[in-house]
Each structure stands twice: as structure tokens, then as C-alpha cells.
Amino acid sequence: MSGRQQDIVADTGRAPPSRSDAEEGERKKPHIELRGIRKAFGSVEALRGVDLDIHRGECLGLVGDNAAGKSTLTKILSGTYIPDSGTIAIDGQAVRFSGPSSARKRNIEMVFQDLSLCDHIDVVGNLFLGREITRGPFLDGRTMLAEAREMLDALDIRIPRLTAKVAQLSGGQRQTIAIARAASFNPKVLIMDEPTSALAVAEVEAVLSLINRVKASGVAVILITHRLQDLFRVCDRVAVMYEGTKVAEREIADTDLQDLIGLIVGEGAKS
């Protein structure tokens, strides 16, 4: 024990925190803190003072009935909407987004429910849409193909032919491409809006496995879904929205399907 550590013990009667304790404390600090977020559209209050913490390397489920405020909250976090009031802090620093590009600069990405893919472009073209690699005035197709394969392999995504048009792919394959494109921007927060809706069982399994792999890489994942059973496969926490407020937050190990359904329909107590 160093002289400084001995002084701490003498003064307090306690040993100083170990390096692992310090690291654990740092890990528990929220990466993003939303406080008092409000948003109205005309006379309709979509959000009425929402607080939410987002941690690295975890999946946070965001659930609620239609018009509960889920999409509005995540669109504020991704820069699509600007809140009427409230604060957003990243690693303790207050930020204000002017649009999606400023949120992206802060490593926040969102995969929307419509995926925003171009059906008439191939897989490679969709992965590099808006950030194509060129050689002189021409597209560098060979480099983009090689990097696209590396990108998908890193996430264990299996697409046999990367030159196939996206319109020819299954719903699950299209979803994984949208997620891979967002993940390729090295996000620290990845928001997914209903990624398993309208997918076959095998495709749902593939997408959930992909979410777990993204989370394991240290990315904070926010999952909006009406498939409540999916929450218990990938989420660490669940936040429940009801009529523009966050009415509850649960560790996934401390809740069940019946509890969540009661909270979603407004039967549970605020906690």
C-alpha cells in the first residue's frame, strides 16, 4: 500500500477503492442522461417531462401502447425532433442536437421501422449509401465489395450474394442490412424501431442474435418493440411509456410479461 493509501486508511478507517471498484463505478455512470424532456405537437403533449438513462453495453427496451411517446422520445435522441424543453447530457456534458447529422456526430444511430433501404440498389450500394468509396471520378466497386463483406462478417451476418438487389432479399435479411449499415458508423447508441415486426420465426431469431452481438461490443441499444417476448431475450432493462410519461422502469430479471402488460395499459403503479 502506498503512503497516500496509508494516509487515507488512517484518516477514514477504510481502504481506498480498488481499481476494479473505480471501473465498476465508471461503468454504472449513464452514457446519456435525458431529463425533463417535453414535446408538444400543437395542443397534443407527446412527451410530458421524461427522464431516462442509457448505459453502455446494455439493451434498454422501450415499450408502450400506440401514442405513448416512444417514437417521439427516440426521434429527439436521434436529432429528428428538437425538444420543447429538457436536457440531454452525454458523459455528463450537455448537448443540443440541431438535426440527425449532429446526433450522428455524437455516435447516435437509428434504424427506422421502414429501414430506409433502396430496393433497386444492391447490398453493397445500400451499405455505402451516401458514403461511397471512389477512385478518381468513379466508384471503387472492388473496395466497397471487400469492405462490405468484412462489415457483415464482423457481425456474423450471412448474405450469400452482396451484388443482389435488396428487393430480392427476405425481410430478415433486409433488417440485418439496415442494422449493419447503422453499426458500421461505429455508434455508441443504436436505436431500433420494431426490428422484428412482420418477420418469420427464424428471421426474428437472427435479428435478436444480432442485437446481442452489437450489445456485446459495448454499444448501447434501445429497442422499441410490441413483441414483448423479445425483451426477455435481449434486454437488460425495460422502460414503460404511457401517455407521454415514463411510468415505470424495471430490470428485466425483476419483471414478467403480465407486469409489463399491466403497466402498458395503465394498470400498474408509477415506479
DRENRO-824355 format. One line per 5 residues: number of its first residue (from 1); for each residue x, y, z of C-alpha. Coordinates in nm, 2 decimals. Each point is the difference from the previous one (the first is absolute). Example, Ala and Ser with C-alpha at 12.3 -4.5 7.8 and 13.67 -1.06 7.14 Angstrom:
BEGIN
1 = 1.23:-0.45:0.78 | 0.14:0.34:-0.07;
//
This chain:
BEGIN
1 = 0.00:0.00:0.00 | 0.14:0.34:-0.10 | 0.06:0.28:0.25 | -0.30:0.19:-0.13 | -0.22:-0.31:0.04;
6 = 0.12:-0.05:0.36 | -0.10:0.37:0.07 | -0.35:-0.07:-0.14 | -0.03:-0.30:0.23 | 0.12:0.19:0.30;
11 = -0.24:0.29:-0.07 | -0.31:-0.20:-0.08 | 0.06:-0.35:0.14 | -0.08:-0.14:-0.35 | 0.22:-0.11:-0.28;
16 = -0.02:0.21:-0.32 | -0.21:-0.14:-0.28 | 0.18:-0.26:-0.21 | 0.05:0.05:-0.37 | -0.29:-0.25:-0.06;
21 = -0.23:0.20:0.22 | 0.09:0.32:-0.19 | -0.06:-0.18:-0.33 | -0.33:-0.14:0.12 | -0.11:0.35:0.11;
26 = 0.09:0.14:-0.34 | -0.19:-0.27:-0.18 | -0.31:0.08:0.20 | 0.00:0.36:-0.10 | -0.25:0.07:-0.28;
31 = 0.14:0.06:-0.34 | -0.30:0.22:-0.08 | -0.24:0.18:0.24 | -0.33:0.14:-0.11 | -0.17:0.22:0.25;
36 = -0.34:0.17:-0.01 | -0.05:-0.06:-0.37 | -0.32:0.17:-0.13 | -0.14:0.01:-0.35 | -0.34:0.12:-0.13;
41 = -0.15:0.00:-0.35 | -0.26:0.27:0.01 | -0.23:-0.06:0.30 | 0.12:-0.37:0.03 | 0.27:-0.06:0.26;
46 = 0.19:-0.29:-0.14 | 0.26:0.00:0.29 | -0.06:0.15:0.34 | 0.33:0.02:0.19 | 0.18:-0.33:-0.07;
51 = 0.31:-0.11:0.18 | 0.21:-0.29:-0.14 | 0.35:-0.13:0.05 | 0.19:-0.20:-0.27 | 0.30:-0.22:0.09;
56 = 0.28:-0.14:-0.22 | -0.02:-0.36:-0.10 | -0.36:-0.05:0.11 | -0.33:-0.04:-0.19 | -0.28:0.22:0.13;
61 = -0.35:-0.10:-0.10 | -0.23:0.29:-0.06 | -0.37:-0.11:-0.01 | -0.34:0.14:0.02 | -0.33:0.01:-0.19;
66 = -0.05:0.21:-0.32 | 0.05:0.37:0.06 | 0.18:-0.07:0.33 | 0.29:0.22:-0.11 | 0.26:-0.27:-0.08;
71 = 0.08:0.11:-0.35 | -0.01:0.37:0.09 | 0.26:-0.05:0.27 | 0.23:-0.20:-0.22 | -0.03:0.25:-0.28;
76 = 0.10:0.27:0.24 | 0.30:-0.21:0.10 | 0.09:-0.06:-0.37 | -0.04:0.37:-0.09 | -0.31:-0.03:-0.21;
81 = -0.20:0.21:0.24 | 0.11:0.28:0.23 | -0.15:-0.01:0.35 | -0.20:0.30:0.12 | 0.18:-0.02:0.34;
86 = 0.22:-0.24:0.20 | 0.37:-0.09:-0.03 | 0.21:-0.27:-0.16 | 0.35:-0.07:0.14 | 0.26:-0.24:-0.15;
91 = 0.26:-0.11:0.25 | -0.10:0.29:0.23 | 0.03:0.26:-0.28 | -0.32:0.19:-0.10 | -0.07:-0.03:-0.37;
96 = -0.27:0.14:-0.24 | -0.07:-0.16:-0.33 | -0.10:0.21:-0.30 | -0.08:-0.30:-0.22 | 0.09:-0.37:-0.07;
101 = 0.35:0.09:-0.13 | 0.09:0.16:0.34 | -0.12:-0.31:0.19 | 0.20:-0.22:-0.24 | 0.31:0.21:0.08;
106 = -0.06:-0.11:0.36 | -0.01:-0.36:-0.12 | -0.38:-0.05:0.03 | -0.16:-0.20:-0.28 | -0.36:-0.11:-0.05;
111 = -0.14:-0.28:-0.21 | -0.36:0.11:-0.09 | -0.28:-0.24:-0.05 | -0.01:0.06:-0.38 | 0.37:-0.08:-0.01;
116 = 0.07:0.28:-0.25 | 0.16:-0.24:-0.25 | 0.00:0.04:-0.38 | -0.16:-0.31:-0.15 | 0.15:0.05:-0.35;
121 = 0.36:0.03:0.13 | 0.21:-0.31:0.10 | 0.11:-0.09:0.35 | 0.34:0.17:-0.03 | -0.16:0.32:-0.13;
126 = -0.24:0.02:0.29 | 0.28:-0.06:0.25 | 0.20:0.29:-0.14 | -0.29:0.22:-0.10 | 0.10:0.37:0.05;
131 = 0.37:-0.09:0.07 | 0.11:-0.18:-0.31 | 0.37:-0.08:-0.05 | 0.13:0.15:-0.33 | 0.32:-0.03:-0.20;
136 = 0.03:0.32:-0.19 | -0.34:0.08:-0.15 | -0.12:-0.36:0.01 | -0.15:-0.22:0.27 | 0.26:-0.25:0.14;
141 = -0.23:-0.30:-0.01 | 0.27:-0.26:0.08 | 0.10:0.18:0.33 | -0.36:0.05:0.10 | -0.08:-0.37:-0.06;
146 = 0.30:-0.11:0.21 | -0.09:0.24:0.28 | -0.37:-0.09:-0.01 | 0.10:-0.37:0.05 | 0.22:0.09:0.29;
151 = -0.27:0.21:0.15 | -0.26:-0.28:-0.01 | 0.25:-0.27:0.11 | 0.08:0.21:0.31 | -0.36:-0.02:0.10;
156 = -0.04:-0.36:-0.11 | -0.26:0.10:-0.27 | -0.04:-0.25:-0.28 | -0.10:0.15:-0.33 | 0.11:-0.24:-0.28;
161 = 0.01:0.25:-0.29 | 0.08:0.36:0.08 | -0.07:0.11:-0.36 | -0.36:-0.11:0.03 | -0.26:0.28:0.00;
166 = -0.15:0.06:0.34 | -0.35:-0.05:-0.14 | 0.09:-0.37:-0.05 | 0.08:-0.06:0.36 | -0.21:-0.12:0.29;
171 = -0.14:0.23:0.27 | 0.26:-0.13:0.25 | 0.29:0.05:-0.24 | -0.12:0.35:-0.07 | -0.02:0.08:0.37;
176 = 0.35:-0.13:0.07 | 0.14:0.21:-0.29 | -0.17:0.31:0.16 | 0.15:-0.08:0.34 | 0.35:-0.08:-0.16;
181 = -0.01:0.34:-0.18 | -0.07:0.18:0.33 | 0.26:-0.20:0.19 | 0.26:0.08:-0.26 | 0.00:0.36:0.11;
186 = 0.15:-0.11:0.34 | -0.30:0.11:0.20 | 0.01:0.03:0.38 | -0.38:-0.01:0.00 | -0.21:-0.20:-0.25;
191 = -0.38:0.05:0.00 | -0.21:-0.27:-0.16 | -0.37:0.06:-0.07 | -0.20:-0.32:-0.03 | 0.29:-0.21:-0.16;
196 = -0.19:-0.33:0.03 | -0.34:0.11:-0.12 | -0.14:-0.21:-0.29 | 0.29:-0.24:0.00 | -0.01:-0.38:0.00;
201 = 0.11:-0.19:0.31 | 0.34:-0.09:-0.14 | 0.06:0.36:-0.11 | -0.10:0.13:0.35 | 0.26:-0.23:0.15;
206 = 0.27:0.14:-0.23 | -0.09:0.36:0.08 | 0.00:-0.06:0.37 | 0.33:-0.18:-0.02 | 0.14:0.30:-0.19;
211 = -0.13:0.24:0.27 | 0.19:-0.20:0.27 | 0.32:0.01:-0.21 | -0.03:0.38:-0.04 | -0.06:0.04:0.37;
216 = 0.29:-0.22:0.09 | 0.23:0.23:-0.20 | -0.08:0.28:0.25 | -0.27:0.18:-0.19 | -0.31:0.12:0.19;
221 = -0.30:-0.14:-0.18 | -0.35:0.15:0.04 | -0.27:-0.24:-0.12 | -0.35:0.11:-0.08 | -0.23:-0.30:-0.05;
226 = -0.35:-0.13:0.05 | 0.13:-0.36:0.01 | 0.04:0.00:0.38 | 0.14:-0.35:0.00 | 0.31:0.13:-0.19;
231 = 0.08:0.23:0.30 | 0.09:-0.30:0.21 | 0.24:-0.13:-0.27 | 0.22:0.31:-0.04 | -0.08:0.28:0.26;
236 = 0.16:0.08:0.33 | -0.26:0.27:0.09 | -0.34:0.10:-0.11 | -0.16:0.35:0.01 | -0.38:0.02:-0.04;
241 = -0.16:0.31:-0.15 | -0.36:0.10:0.05 | -0.17:0.31:-0.15 | 0.33:0.19:-0.03 | 0.15:-0.09:0.33;
246 = 0.24:-0.27:0.12 | -0.22:-0.19:0.25 | 0.25:-0.27:0.10 | 0.34:-0.14:-0.04 | 0.09:-0.36:0.07;
251 = 0.31:-0.22:0.00 | -0.09:-0.28:-0.24 | 0.06:-0.26:0.27 | -0.25:0.18:0.23 | -0.30:-0.01:-0.23;
256 = -0.21:-0.23:-0.21 | -0.24:0.02:-0.29 | -0.31:0.06:0.22 | 0.16:0.28:0.19 | 0.11:0.18:-0.32;
261 = -0.35:-0.04:-0.16 | -0.16:0.15:0.30 | 0.24:0.30:-0.01 | -0.05:0.05:-0.37 | -0.38:0.02:0.03;
266 = 0.02:0.23:0.30 | -0.09:-0.24:0.28 | 0.34:0.00:0.17 | 0.11:0.25:0.26 | 0.26:0.25:-0.10;
271 = 0.35:-0.11:0.12;
//
